[in-house]
Every structure is written in structure tokens, then in C-alpha cells.
Amino acid sequence: MIGVESLGGWGQAATVIGIVLLEAIVLYVGYGALEKLVGSKLIAAIRGDQ
């Protein structure tokens, strides 16, 4: 693991908040890229457009 238990209370809180924020950014960018790559093709397939 990361070893956040060795930090004080404020350090643990800041580390957890940073990790959660980083995870949210990675997911946001990842899902945005995935939507850009396959979104229009998927919508066209659902609508029956070719």
C-alpha cells in the first residue's frame, strides 16, 4: 500500500483526498476518450444508421 498510516490526521486526510481526486480525473479523461472513440458509432448502431 501507500503507507498513509504513518502520516498524521491532516496528512492522511489530504492524501486520501488527493488519491480520490486523481482517480476521478483519470476516470473522467478515460471515459471521455472512450466516448469520443466509440460513442458516435454506438449511437449509429442503436439507431440503425449505417
Secondary structure, 3 states (H helix, E strand, C coil): CCCHHHCCHHHHHHHHHHHHHHHHHHHHHHHHHHHHHHHHHHHHHHHCCC
